[in-house]
């Protein structure tokens, strides 16, 4: 529970709140003496950036009290610049991206494999066998993207000698 982990600091993220007293956040040793850490607001030059992988099932839903204190931006996988990443497997990425675009619900779009699955086109077969195929099998077992199951099987079989459902 992130709100519990942050404790009293959680309230410092509230924008435009006037506090009548400082929050006591603990103590620190300085010059051989224990001094209290107290804040009434966060420093203006403090920026908090956090990420979460929405496909990770171990993550709990973030509560509304925390959610309202931050701006939320959803980032989806995208094709990488071939000049900066010459081994990026654009062909496979575009085929997987097209299947997700065609079949995935809004919720399932959060499950789309990211760029790390496509970083080296010379290892396409291994990337499919040991990365994409197990991932998609897990999604199908959980009931996700079932309408795309056969097309993923055909795609993966076309690049490997392994049938997806063995």
URFENLIN-V518180 format. One record per backbone hydrogen bond with DSSP energy under -0.5 kcal/mol. CO is the residue of the C=O (numbers start at 0). NH is the residue of the N-H. If there is no record, write none. Layout:
co,nh
CO,NH
CO,NH
//
This chain:
co,nh
0,4
1,5
2,6
5,8
6,9
7,10
7,11
8,11
8,12
9,12
10,13
11,41
13,16
15,17
22,24
22,38
25,36
27,29
27,34
29,32
32,29
32,34
34,27
35,37
36,24
36,25
38,22
42,45
44,46
46,48
51,53
52,55
54,56
55,58
62,66
63,67
65,68
66,69
72,74
80,83
80,84
84,87
86,120
87,89
88,92
89,93
90,94
91,95
92,96
93,97
94,98
95,99
96,100
97,101
98,102
99,103
104,108
105,109
106,109
107,110
108,111
113,116
114,117
115,118
117,88
119,122
120,123
122,126
123,127
124,128
125,129
126,130
126,131
127,132
130,134
131,135
132,136
133,137
134,138
135,139
136,140
137,141
138,143
139,142
144,147
145,148
147,151
148,152
149,153
150,154
151,155
152,156
153,157
154,158
155,158
155,159
160,162
162,165
//
